[in-house]
Amino acid sequence: MSENPRISFVVASRNDNHGGDMLKRMRIFTKGLLYQCKKFKLRAEVVFVEWNPEPGKDLLHQILPGPKPDDYLTIRYVVVPNQIHHELKYSDRIPLFQMIAKDVGIRRAQAPFVVCTNVDLLFSDKLMKFLSGNNLENDNYYRANRCDIPREIDSSMPVNDMLAYSKKNIIQRLGKDANFPE
């Protein structure tokens, strides 16, 4: 669908399996966003910044699921080539400058609101419903807690089943702080 996005999800990655099972986790992330944006009628985009792709490996746009014409989510890929990466200090030791890559994506985001996140997340329906409403305000910073779940999640399950599995199998909850209950 061609309407302007309300939210830009900005992520950085590359096809090198960093962290283990990364391709599987990126597919879950993309599948979840495609499904939830449609479910909540949230016009959004994902800006995938592919930093320093490994020569000879498929680019992310070649291996990740894409939107259908009637989806509410669009996906754009920005490739930061090896030659740009190698201009930076420590490029010989760090293959992915994640924060710099996310800045590249933020600068290219088309929506008025940006969610800078990671490629291995499933968002709760509660959060996606909130993002789809008209309650976001300019000049505000929003944050959400993160819950870690087992890697063994079955990526072939429907998104609703993955979300139910996730809710029942929380390993740890990160971000809650008694000093800042709101």
Buried (B, 14 or more C-beta within 10 A) or exposed (E): BEEEBBBBBBBBBBBBEEEEBBBBBBBBBBBBBBBBBBBBEBBBBBBBBBBBBEEEEEBBEEEBEEBEEEBBBBBBBBBBEBEBBEEEEEBEEBBBBBEBBBBBBBEBBEBEBBBBBBBBBBBBBEBBBBBBEEEBEEEEEEEBEEBEBEEEBEEEBEBEEBBEBBEEEEEEEEEEEEEEEE
